[in-house]
């Protein structure tokens, strides 16, 4: 069920935005639609998700209507604030969005389009468990306006999937990808590396399997041990080993090498695409600090520097909306220092890099030392950009600390 919500100021019960909020009509607007349901909880997962036995007063079959009520509230709030803009990207995440009938996903998307409209060529992504994608599901999603499917492959090796508590059948990954392609959807494949017991050879086999799918986009995330998860407890009890940092670095370097050889370019630390057009525009909106409204239990939103987050449990979320109240649990406006730290943290992850002019003036002389250490590309720095080298990508957090500390 994920970690605790952040601390913040009380959120207004009607969801109204502050009157002095500096909203820029030219800033792109996105929508994130959270579907918090899973058949089982993976041992590493810290997301706000619930199995059927944990819903306690919330009904999965009513969820589309409940989330659509928040969409109506957002339409009113943004209209009153003069901040209503068409959506440039939409992302259904979870949880497992495809546990819901595809018609429910289509209804939620339709409600968002009716409320906000969409820009021409907007990107609409649905995350999917491979076992839940059939040709009929893919066609229904495509007919509803979905343009992209993100398939949770994670690994092609059975014992690695077992270590992650992933229950899907490996052979269904290809079935899901082919169904999506046949429906005209772009396809992204998600991988995780560094699971307990995973070898470099296992990881190479997963990379080979992912490349054989001929998808448009591949994400490869290092396994992170989150407090409160089953995996964290197993490690604490000594039942499984903690991920090896050096092995994970080797796995990252192998991924970058194999993906580059197959025609993929990295554009963010954990993401590779065959072309600029096949990058995840929704995730780029986060990394570039655009505006978005997060719908659903525990979802976070950001508009013009204001952040807020919803109550976590689906029952509490539904009760708030049934009472015509905002589901927001808290809100905050980060100060200039926090905003700068976040900007350096996010934009330095991108292949396009961060403008040196955006680094605190007192810290700009540190760029030369980072170039000397092989962490920042010298030629890019001469053009006024901080762009991480391969070694810098492996030590990205250290680079950010040096530039902001």
C-alpha positions as CSV (number, residue, x, y, z in Angstrom):
1,X,0.0,0.0,0.0
2,X,3.0,2.2,-0.3
3,X,4.7,4.6,2.1
4,X,3.1,7.4,4.1
5,X,1.9,10.5,2.3
6,X,4.1,13.6,2.7
7,X,3.5,16.2,5.3
8,X,2.0,19.5,4.1
9,X,-0.6,22.1,4.6
10,X,-4.3,21.2,4.8
11,X,-6.0,21.1,1.4
12,X,-9.2,23.0,0.9
13,X,-12.3,20.8,0.9
14,X,-13.5,22.2,-2.4
15,X,-10.2,21.8,-4.1
16,X,-9.9,25.4,-5.1
17,X,-6.5,26.7,-6.2
18,X,-5.0,29.8,-4.6
19,X,-6.1,33.0,-6.3
20,X,-2.5,34.3,-6.7
21,X,-1.2,31.1,-8.4
22,X,1.0,32.2,-11.3
23,X,-0.6,30.0,-14.0
24,X,1.0,30.1,-17.4
25,X,-1.5,29.1,-20.1
26,X,1.5,28.1,-22.4
27,X,2.7,25.4,-20.0
28,X,1.7,22.0,-21.2
29,X,-1.0,20.1,-19.2
30,X,-1.1,16.3,-18.6
31,X,-3.3,13.9,-16.7
32,X,-2.3,10.9,-14.7
33,X,-5.0,8.4,-14.0
34,X,-4.1,6.0,-11.1
35,X,-5.7,2.5,-11.0
36,X,-4.7,1.1,-7.6
37,X,-5.7,-2.6,-8.1
38,X,-3.4,-5.6,-8.3
39,X,-4.0,-9.3,-8.2
40,X,-1.0,-9.8,-5.9
41,X,1.5,-7.3,-4.5
42,X,5.1,-7.7,-5.8
43,X,7.6,-7.9,-3.1
44,X,9.6,-4.9,-4.2
45,X,6.6,-2.6,-4.9
46,X,6.1,0.6,-2.8
47,X,3.3,2.0,-5.0
48,X,-0.2,2.8,-3.6
49,X,-1.9,-0.5,-4.7
50,X,-4.4,-2.8,-3.2
51,X,-5.4,-6.5,-3.7
52,X,-9.1,-7.5,-3.6
53,X,-8.9,-8.4,0.1
54,X,-7.6,-4.9,1.0
55,X,-10.3,-2.8,-0.6
56,X,-12.5,-2.7,2.6
57,X,-15.5,-0.6,1.4
58,X,-14.3,0.2,-2.1
59,X,-15.5,-1.5,-5.2
60,X,-13.5,-2.1,-8.3
61,X,-16.5,-2.1,-10.5
62,X,-17.5,1.4,-9.4
63,X,-14.0,2.9,-9.8
64,X,-14.5,4.4,-13.3
65,X,-17.4,6.4,-12.0
66,X,-15.6,7.5,-8.9
67,X,-12.5,8.7,-10.8
68,X,-14.8,10.5,-13.3
69,X,-16.2,12.4,-10.4
70,X,-12.7,13.8,-9.6
71,X,-12.3,14.7,-13.3
72,X,-15.5,16.8,-13.0
73,X,-14.1,18.4,-9.9
74,X,-10.9,19.2,-11.7
75,X,-12.7,20.7,-14.6
76,X,-14.6,23.1,-12.2
77,X,-11.4,24.0,-10.2
78,X,-9.2,24.7,-13.3
79,X,-12.0,26.6,-15.0
80,X,-12.4,28.9,-12.0
81,X,-8.7,29.4,-11.9
82,X,-8.4,30.2,-15.6
83,X,-6.1,27.3,-16.0
84,X,-8.2,25.0,-18.2
85,X,-6.0,23.6,-21.0
86,X,-6.2,20.6,-23.3
87,X,-4.2,17.5,-22.3
88,X,-0.9,16.9,-24.1
89,X,-0.4,13.5,-22.5
90,X,-2.5,11.0,-20.5
91,X,-1.1,8.1,-18.5
92,X,-2.9,5.3,-16.9
93,X,-0.7,3.8,-14.2
94,X,-1.0,1.6,-11.2
95,X,-1.4,-0.9,-9.9
96,X,-2.5,-2.7,-13.0
97,X,-4.8,-0.6,-15.1
98,X,-5.6,-3.5,-17.4
99,X,-7.2,-5.4,-14.5
100,X,-10.2,-3.2,-15.2
101,X,-12.4,-4.0,-18.2
102,X,-11.0,-2.0,-21.2
103,X,-14.4,-0.3,-21.4
104,X,-13.9,1.2,-18.0
105,X,-10.5,2.6,-19.0
106,X,-12.2,4.0,-22.2
107,X,-14.9,5.7,-20.1
108,X,-12.4,7.4,-17.8
109,X,-10.4,8.6,-20.8
110,X,-13.6,9.8,-22.4
111,X,-14.5,11.7,-19.3
112,X,-11.1,13.4,-19.3
113,X,-11.3,14.3,-23.0
114,X,-14.8,15.7,-22.5
115,X,-13.6,17.8,-19.5
116,X,-10.3,19.1,-20.9
117,X,-10.0,18.3,-24.6
118,X,-6.7,16.9,-26.0
119,X,-4.1,18.5,-28.2
120,X,-3.6,17.1,-31.7
121,X,-1.4,14.1,-31.6
122,X,-1.7,13.7,-27.9
123,X,0.1,10.7,-26.3
124,X,-2.2,8.4,-24.3
125,X,-0.4,5.5,-22.5
126,X,-1.8,2.5,-20.5
127,X,0.5,0.4,-18.3
128,X,-0.3,-3.3,-18.7
129,X,0.4,-6.7,-17.2
130,X,1.2,-9.1,-20.1
131,X,-1.4,-11.7,-18.9
132,X,-4.2,-9.2,-19.2
133,X,-3.7,-8.0,-22.8
134,X,-5.6,-9.8,-25.6
135,X,-6.2,-8.6,-29.2
136,X,-9.7,-7.5,-28.1
137,X,-8.4,-5.5,-25.2
138,X,-5.8,-3.8,-27.4
139,X,-8.4,-2.9,-30.0
140,X,-10.8,-1.5,-27.5
141,X,-8.1,0.7,-26.0
142,X,-7.0,1.9,-29.5
143,X,-10.5,2.6,-30.5
144,X,-10.9,4.7,-27.3
145,X,-8.0,6.9,-28.2
146,X,-5.1,5.1,-26.4
147,X,-1.9,5.5,-28.5
148,X,0.7,3.6,-26.5
149,X,1.0,0.4,-24.3
150,X,3.6,0.1,-21.6
151,X,4.1,-3.7,-21.0
152,X,5.5,-4.8,-17.6
153,X,7.9,-7.5,-18.7
154,X,10.5,-6.9,-15.9
155,X,12.5,-10.1,-16.8
156,X,12.5,-13.0,-19.2
157,X,14.0,-15.4,-16.6
158,X,11.6,-17.4,-14.4
159,X,13.7,-17.4,-11.2
160,X,14.1,-13.6,-11.5
161,X,10.4,-13.1,-11.9
162,X,9.8,-15.3,-8.9
163,X,12.3,-13.3,-6.8
164,X,10.2,-10.2,-7.8
165,X,6.9,-11.9,-7.1
166,X,5.8,-11.4,-10.6
167,X,3.1,-13.8,-11.6
168,X,2.8,-13.3,-15.3
169,X,3.7,-15.9,-17.9
170,X,6.9,-14.9,-19.7
171,X,5.5,-16.1,-23.1
172,X,2.6,-13.7,-22.7
173,X,4.9,-10.7,-23.1
174,X,5.2,-11.4,-26.8
175,X,1.5,-12.0,-27.1
176,X,0.7,-8.7,-25.5
177,X,3.2,-6.8,-27.6
178,X,2.0,-8.3,-30.8
179,X,-1.7,-7.6,-29.9
180,X,-0.7,-4.0,-29.2
181,X,1.1,-3.6,-32.5
182,X,-1.7,-5.2,-34.5
183,X,-4.0,-2.6,-32.9
184,X,-1.8,0.2,-34.1
185,X,-0.4,1.0,-30.6
186,X,3.2,2.1,-29.9
187,X,4.8,-0.2,-27.4
188,X,7.2,0.3,-24.5
189,X,8.7,-2.6,-22.6
190,X,9.7,-2.2,-18.9
191,X,12.5,-4.1,-17.3
192,X,14.0,-4.3,-13.8
193,X,17.6,-5.4,-13.0
194,X,19.4,-6.4,-9.8
195,X,16.9,-8.8,-8.3
196,X,18.1,-11.2,-5.7
197,X,19.9,-14.1,-7.4
198,X,20.0,-12.4,-10.9
199,X,23.3,-12.8,-12.7
200,X,24.7,-10.8,-15.5
201,X,23.9,-13.6,-17.8
202,X,20.3,-13.6,-16.6
203,X,20.1,-9.9,-17.3
204,X,21.6,-10.3,-20.8
205,X,19.0,-12.9,-21.6
206,X,16.2,-10.5,-20.6
207,X,17.8,-7.8,-22.7
208,X,17.9,-10.2,-25.7
209,X,14.3,-11.1,-25.2
210,X,13.2,-7.5,-24.9
211,X,15.1,-6.5,-28.1
212,X,13.6,-9.5,-29.9
213,X,10.1,-8.0,-29.3
214,X,11.1,-5.0,-31.6
215,X,9.4,-2.5,-29.4
216,X,9.7,1.3,-29.8
217,X,10.9,2.1,-26.3
218,X,12.6,0.2,-23.4
219,X,12.8,1.3,-19.8
220,X,15.3,-0.4,-17.5
221,X,15.2,0.3,-13.8
222,X,17.6,-0.7,-11.1
223,X,15.8,-2.5,-8.3
224,X,15.5,-0.2,-5.3
225,X,14.7,-1.6,-1.8
226,X,11.9,0.5,-0.4
227,X,11.2,0.5,3.4
228,X,8.1,-1.4,4.4
229,X,8.1,-3.8,1.4
230,X,8.2,-7.6,1.6
231,X,11.6,-7.6,-0.1
232,X,13.0,-5.1,2.5
233,X,11.8,-7.4,5.3
234,X,13.4,-10.5,3.6
235,X,16.7,-8.7,3.3
236,X,16.6,-7.5,6.9
237,X,16.0,-11.1,8.0
238,X,18.9,-12.4,5.9
239,X,16.6,-14.5,3.6
240,X,17.8,-12.9,0.4
241,X,20.9,-10.7,-0.4
242,X,20.8,-7.0,-0.8
243,X,21.3,-5.9,-4.4
244,X,25.0,-5.5,-5.3
245,X,25.8,-1.9,-6.4
246,X,28.7,-3.0,-8.6
247,X,26.7,-5.7,-10.3
248,X,23.9,-3.3,-10.9
249,X,26.4,-0.9,-12.5
250,X,27.6,-3.6,-14.8
251,X,24.0,-4.4,-15.7
252,X,23.4,-0.8,-16.6
253,X,26.5,-0.6,-18.7
254,X,25.5,-3.8,-20.5
255,X,22.0,-2.4,-21.1
256,X,23.3,0.8,-22.5
257,X,25.7,-1.0,-24.8
258,X,23.2,-3.6,-26.1
259,X,20.4,-1.0,-26.6
260,X,22.7,1.4,-28.4
261,X,23.8,-1.4,-30.7
262,X,20.2,-2.1,-31.5
263,X,19.4,1.5,-32.5
264,X,18.1,2.8,-29.2
265,X,19.3,6.2,-27.8
266,X,19.1,7.0,-24.1
267,X,17.2,10.1,-23.4
268,X,16.8,9.7,-19.6
269,X,18.8,7.7,-17.2
270,X,16.5,4.7,-17.3
271,X,14.8,5.1,-20.7
272,X,15.8,4.4,-24.3
273,X,13.9,5.1,-27.5
274,X,14.4,4.3,-31.2
275,X,13.6,8.0,-32.1
276,X,12.7,11.3,-30.5
277,X,9.1,10.7,-31.5
278,X,9.0,7.4,-29.5
279,X,10.1,8.9,-26.2
280,X,7.6,9.0,-23.4
281,X,6.2,12.5,-23.6
282,X,4.3,12.0,-20.4
283,X,7.4,11.2,-18.3
284,X,9.2,14.1,-20.0
285,X,6.5,16.4,-18.8
286,X,7.4,15.4,-15.2
287,X,11.1,15.7,-15.7
288,X,10.7,19.2,-17.3
289,X,8.3,20.5,-14.6
290,X,5.1,20.8,-16.6
291,X,1.6,20.9,-15.1
292,X,-0.4,17.8,-14.4
293,X,-3.4,16.6,-12.4
294,X,-3.1,13.2,-10.8
295,X,-6.5,11.4,-10.5
296,X,-7.1,8.5,-8.1
297,X,-6.1,7.4,-4.6
298,X,-2.7,8.7,-3.5
299,X,-2.1,10.5,-6.8
300,X,0.0,13.6,-6.8
301,X,-0.6,16.8,-8.8
302,X,1.4,19.9,-9.8
303,X,0.1,23.2,-11.2
304,X,2.3,26.3,-11.4
305,X,4.5,25.2,-8.5
306,X,1.7,24.1,-6.2
307,X,1.6,20.4,-5.3
308,X,-1.1,18.3,-3.7
309,X,-1.8,14.7,-3.1
310,X,-4.9,12.6,-2.6
311,X,-6.0,10.4,0.3
312,X,-4.5,6.9,-0.2
313,X,-7.2,4.4,0.4
314,X,-9.8,3.8,-2.4
315,X,-12.6,3.8,0.1
316,X,-11.6,7.2,1.6
317,X,-11.2,8.5,-1.9
318,X,-14.6,7.4,-2.9
319,X,-16.2,8.8,0.2
320,X,-14.8,12.2,-0.3
321,X,-16.0,12.4,-3.9
322,X,-19.5,11.0,-2.9
323,X,-19.7,14.0,-0.5
324,X,-18.8,16.4,-3.3
325,X,-15.5,17.1,-1.6
326,X,-11.9,17.2,-3.0
327,X,-10.0,14.0,-2.3
328,X,-6.8,16.0,-1.7
329,X,-5.1,15.2,1.6
330,X,-2.4,17.9,1.7
331,X,-0.7,20.6,-0.3
332,X,2.6,22.4,-0.5
333,X,4.5,25.1,-2.4
334,X,8.2,24.3,-2.4
335,X,10.4,27.3,-1.8
336,X,13.0,28.6,-4.3
337,X,15.8,26.4,-2.9
338,X,13.7,23.2,-3.0
339,X,12.5,24.1,-6.5
340,X,16.1,24.6,-7.7
341,X,17.2,21.3,-6.2
342,X,14.3,19.5,-7.8
343,X,15.1,21.1,-11.2
344,X,18.7,20.1,-11.1
345,X,17.8,16.6,-9.9
346,X,15.3,16.0,-12.7
347,X,16.8,17.9,-15.7
348,X,20.3,16.5,-15.1
349,X,18.9,13.0,-15.7
350,X,18.0,13.9,-19.3
351,X,20.3,13.4,-22.3
352,X,19.7,17.1,-23.3
353,X,21.1,18.0,-19.9
354,X,20.7,21.0,-17.7
355,X,21.7,24.6,-18.5
356,X,24.8,25.7,-16.5
357,X,23.0,29.0,-16.0
358,X,20.4,27.2,-13.9
359,X,23.0,25.9,-11.4
360,X,23.5,28.1,-8.3
361,X,26.1,30.7,-9.3
362,X,28.3,29.8,-6.3
363,X,28.5,26.2,-7.5
364,X,29.2,26.7,-11.2
365,X,32.9,26.4,-10.7
366,X,32.4,22.7,-9.7
367,X,31.5,21.8,-13.3
368,X,35.2,21.8,-14.2
369,X,36.0,19.3,-11.5
370,X,33.1,17.1,-12.6
371,X,34.5,17.2,-16.2
372,X,37.9,16.2,-14.9
373,X,36.4,13.3,-13.0
374,X,34.8,12.1,-16.2
375,X,31.2,12.7,-14.9
376,X,30.2,15.5,-17.2
377,X,30.7,15.9,-21.0
378,X,33.3,18.6,-21.6
379,X,32.1,19.5,-25.1
380,X,28.5,19.9,-23.9
381,X,29.7,22.1,-21.0
382,X,31.4,24.4,-23.5
383,X,27.9,24.8,-25.1
384,X,26.5,25.7,-21.7
385,X,24.9,22.4,-20.8
386,X,25.6,19.9,-18.0
387,X,25.3,16.5,-19.8
388,X,26.2,13.3,-17.9
389,X,28.7,10.9,-19.4
390,X,28.1,7.1,-19.0
391,X,30.1,7.2,-15.8
392,X,28.1,10.3,-14.7
393,X,24.9,8.4,-15.2
394,X,26.1,5.7,-12.8
395,X,26.9,8.4,-10.2
396,X,24.1,10.9,-11.0
397,X,23.1,11.4,-7.4
398,X,26.6,12.4,-6.5
399,X,26.7,14.9,-9.4
400,X,23.5,16.5,-8.2
401,X,24.8,16.8,-4.6
402,X,28.0,18.4,-5.9
403,X,26.1,20.9,-8.0
404,X,23.5,21.9,-5.3
405,X,25.3,21.3,-2.0
